Amino acid sequence: MKKSIITIALSVAFYATNGFIAFGQTNQVASPPKYPWESSASFGLTLTRGNSDTTLFTVKVLTDRKDNLNELSFGADAAYGANNGVENTESLHGFAQWDHLFSEKFFSYARAEGLHDGISDIKYRALIGPGAGYYFLKDTNTTLAAEAGGSAVFERLGTNDSTYATLRLAERFEHKFDGHGARVWQTVEILPQVDSFNNYIVNAEVGVEASISKHLSLQTYLDDSYDNEPAAGRLKDDLKLVSGISYKF
């Protein structure tokens, strides 16, 4: 009898211990995903008061995720400015792009983009279309890619609505300085109307970023947007130089 009691007690202890271990294992903190999202939010603010009264505020949010087969990128940015109470900057822009890799360097893409610019009298401009691209450089710190495709454009300039097709030729470059937490980047895209090459848009950006901590960095970038057939009474070229702080999360 005494032996049976000891046996039962040992069995209970054995199963209880294993159950506790299994329970502890199931409640372990899950390891982070192998291909995490990388996101950042950037802010810029310029104020002057006194003989001049100016305000310029910019914000940009970017996020992307890359694995062996797909690359997803999303972004949105906005800017608002006024000079002596007169609005001189008012824009909202966003994009989404999906790249599907067929090899290490060759990929197809689908891209959607939207823009509102009150000062340029662009009530809205939406673009959507597919294409293909190729990485000429692709390593840990440096990428250089070219893209070619087409887009359908839906826009309202002033009071004029139009819908047309464009080609899309684009190039993007980025280099990260190993061990310094700094990077430089550059992008350019050309969008000529298929049946009227005189109507074309060129968008370009060049920038530099330097880290000041694990999550914070300082960045400066130059945006240029050239519209060869702008809204009535508007200039063709819009240039914007932005300096601000970026938070990575």
C-alpha positions, 0 to 999 in steps of 0.5 A, spaced: 500 500 500 505 504 501 509 503 495 503 504 491 502 511 494 509 513 493 508 510 485 502 514 484 505 520 487 511 520 483 506 519 477 502 525 479 509 529 480 512 527 473 505 529 469 505 535 473 512 537 471 511 536 464 505 539 464 508 545 467 514 545 462 509 545 456 505 550 459 511 555 460 513 553 452 507 555 449 507 562 453 514 563 451 515 570 447 514 569 440 520 571 436 520 577 431 518 575 424 523 574 419 521 579 414 519 585 419 516 591 416 521 597 417 517 604 418 519 611 419 515 618 420 519 624 418 517 631 420 519 638 418 517 645 421 519 652 419 517 658 423 519 666 422 515 671 426 517 679 426 518 683 419 515 676 416 510 671 418 511 664 415 510 657 416 512 651 413 510 644 416 511 637 412 510 630 414 512 624 411 510 616 413 514 610 409 513 603 411 516 597 407 517 589 407 521 585 403 522 578 403 525 573 397 519 573 393 515 580 394 517 587 396 511 592 399 512 599 399 507 604 402 508 612 403 504 618 404 506 625 405 503 632 406 505 639 406 502 646 409 505 653 408 503 660 409 506 667 408 503 673 412 497 669 412 497 667 405 497 660 403 503 658 399 503 650 400 498 645 400 499 638 398 497 631 400 500 625 396 500 617 397 503 611 394 503 604 394 507 599 390 508 591 390 514 588 387 514 581 385 521 578 384 522 572 379 529 572 380 534 575 385 534 582 380 528 581 375 521 583 378 514 586 376 510 591 379 503 594 380 503 601 383 498 606 385 499 613 386 494 619 388 496 627 389 492 633 391 496 640 390 491 646 392 497 651 390 498 648 383 490 647 382 491 640 382 484 638 385 486 631 384 491 626 380 490 619 380 495 614 377 495 606 377 498 601 372 503 595 372 510 594 369 517 591 370 523 592 373 531 590 374 536 591 380 542 593 377 545 593 384 542 589 390 546 588 396 546 589 403 548 597 403 546 599 396 541 598 391 540 601 384 533 599 380 530 601 373 523 600 372 518 601 366 511 600 365 504 604 364 499 608 368 492 610 367 491 617 369 485 620 372 486 628 374 482 635 375 486 641 373 482 647 375 475 645 372 478 641 367 477 633 367 481 628 363 483 621 363 489 618 359 495 613 359 502 614 360 508 611 359 512 610 366 520 610 366 523 610 373 530 609 377 531 609 384 538 609 388 540 608 395 546 607 399 547 606 406 554 607 410 556 601 414 557 603 421 555 610 420 547 610 421 547 614 415 544 614 408 543 617 401 538 616 396 535 619 389 529 617 385 526 620 378 520 618 374 518 620 367 511 620 365 509 622 358 502 621 355 502 616 350 498 620 345 501 626 346 509 626 348 508 634 349 504 633 356 509 629 361 511 630 368 517 629 371 518 627 379 525 627 382 528 627 389 535 626 392 536 626 400 541 625 405 540 622 412 544 621 418 542 618 425 543 621 432 540 615 436 537 608 434 530 611 432 532 618 431 535 621 425 536 628 421 534 628 414 534 633 408 531 632 401 530 636 395 523 634 391 522 637 384 516 636 380 515 638 373 509 639 369 510 641 362 502 642 361 500 645 368 493 648 370 492 655 367 496 660 370 500 656 374 508 655 373 511 648 370 516 647 376 515 646 383 521 645 388 521 644 395 527 643 400 525 640 406 529 639 413 527 635 419 527 629 424 525 622 422 523 617 427 524 609 425 519 604 428 
